[in-house]
Each structure stands twice: as C-alpha cells, then as structure tokens.
Amino acid sequence: MAMEKANRPKLGRPRKFDEETAVEAAMLVFWEKGYEGASLRDLTEAMGIDRKSMYLTFGDKEALFKKVLDRYNTTRLAFVPRAFAKSTLREFVDDVLNFAIQFWVDKSHPGTCMTIQNLAVSDESEPIRLAMAGWRKWRLRTFRERIERARKEDDLPPELKPEAFARYLSVILAGLAVQASSGATLAELKQTIAMFRQTMPIPMDIDSRP
C-alpha cells in the first residue's frame, strides 16, 4: 500500500485562471509592444500569472505568440471570412477594405495592426519572422482562392490574374495599415481607397459609406 501511494502521480494544482482571457491579455501586450519589445514580466503581469504557470500552460514566449496570432486571426480579423460570403468580388474587396480601416482606427485597442507591429524582428527571433511570413502567405492564398472563385463565376475581368490581384490587394492593405498606425484618420484612409479604386477595374463604393 505504501509503495502504491509513493508511485501514485501527484496531482497538479488546478489552474486558477482562464486561458482565453490570458491569451487575450498577452495579445494586447504583443500588439502594443511587439514581440521583442514585450518582456516576460510585461506578459505575465498582464495575464495575471507567474512565469511557471505561463510555461506550463502555453510553453515559451514563442509558443505563446503563435497562440496569440491564432486568436488575432479568429477574433480581430473575423471580418475577412465574413467578407468571403459576399456574392461578388466587388463586394468582397469593398468589405475587406472598409472593415479593415474601421478596425485600424478603433481606439479600443492599440492603434496599429498587430501583424504590422511584428514585421521587423532581429535574427534572434527568426521563428517569429518565419511565423509572420507564413501568416502573410496564408492571407495571400485565401485572397487568391476567393479571386479564383470569381474567375469561375465570370466575376473577374479577363485581364486580371488571380495571383497578381491577390498580391495587389495585400499590398494595399499593408499600406493602409501602416498609414493607420501613423495616425491617419478614417477620412484620410477612405481618400486613399478612393485613389485605389481609380486604378482598379472593379467599381467600388467604399467612400460613400458612413
């Protein structure tokens, strides 16, 4: 009996924090300070846990950031899959750009796009650079798939190639995000989109929205 008791695995302490809430808090830290600017102390204080709990639950800082990136995609960028449901390519592009600029000027979160904030990292953070490169490839692929659908539905001008147009849209979004992080207003971002509309052979009505 004594031997059985000695070999019985010890039960760990029950977690006294909500993981989703903790990841949300970590996301705001990475969002504001960037991956390299966010210290472990910043993260654990925001999450309300100690380092041991962080490592046991989420792994290291790199693993935590990847969980944060997943949460950012499924919560803050939820407008992208919603836009995919639109019936025309014009409506899709309209919704993506309009929702994006509304999101970037929202004062309820750090004033930038989290993915833009974490673009530049040192060689020591190579896994994060690769993770962000993978995220950009994923976004490009999802845009291309939606544009290819438009081609099958005869909703894409024949001179437009899905891959090139997807890359063009990604570049426009990245530029708008940088402008928003530099303090551009919603009205100014809409003016930029209006100029974009003039160069794109798909009519859009973004600047007429409230």
Rosetta blueprint (number, residue, H / E / L):
1 M L
2 A H
3 M H
4 E H
5 K H
6 A H
7 N H
8 R L
9 P L
10 K L
11 L L
12 G L
13 R L
14 P L
15 R L
16 K L
17 F L
18 D L
19 E H
20 E H
21 T H
22 A H
23 V H
24 E H
25 A H
26 A H
27 M H
28 L H
29 V H
30 F H
31 W H
32 E H
33 K H
34 G L
35 Y L
36 E L
37 G L
38 A L
39 S L
40 L H
41 R H
42 D H
43 L H
44 T H
45 E H
46 A H
47 M H
48 G L
49 I L
50 D L
51 R H
52 K H
53 S H
54 M H
55 Y H
56 L H
57 T H
58 F H
59 G L
60 D L
61 K H
62 E H
63 A H
64 L H
65 F H
66 K H
67 K H
68 V H
69 L H
70 D H
71 R H
72 Y H
73 N H
74 T H
75 T H
76 R H
77 L L
78 A L
79 F H
80 V H
81 P H
82 R H
83 A H
84 F H
85 A L
86 K L
87 S L
88 T L
89 L H
90 R H
91 E H
92 F H
93 V H
94 D H
95 D H
96 V H
97 L H
98 N H
99 F H
100 A H
101 I H
102 Q H
103 F H
104 W H
105 V L
106 D L
107 K L
108 S L
109 H L
110 P L
111 G L
112 T L
113 C L
114 M H
115 T H
116 I H
117 Q H
118 N L
119 L L
120 A L
121 V L
122 S L
123 D H
124 E H
125 S H
126 E H
127 P H
128 I H
129 R H
130 L H
131 A H
132 M H
133 A H
134 G H
135 W H
136 R H
137 K H
138 W H
139 R H
140 L H
141 R H
142 T H
143 F H
144 R H
145 E H
146 R H
147 I H
148 E H
149 R H
150 A H
151 R H
152 K H
153 E L
154 D L
155 D L
156 L L
157 P L
158 P L
159 E L
160 L L
161 K L
162 P H
163 E H
164 A H
165 F H
166 A H
167 R H
168 Y H
169 L H
170 S H
171 V H
172 I H
173 L H
174 A H
175 G H
176 L H
177 A H
178 V H
179 Q H
180 A H
181 S H
182 S L
183 G L
184 A L
185 T L
186 L H
187 A H
188 E H
189 L H
190 K H
191 Q H
192 T H
193 I H
194 A H
195 M H
196 F H
197 R H
198 Q H
199 T H
200 M L
201 P L
202 I L
203 P L
204 M L
205 D L
206 I H
207 D H
208 S H
209 R L
210 P L
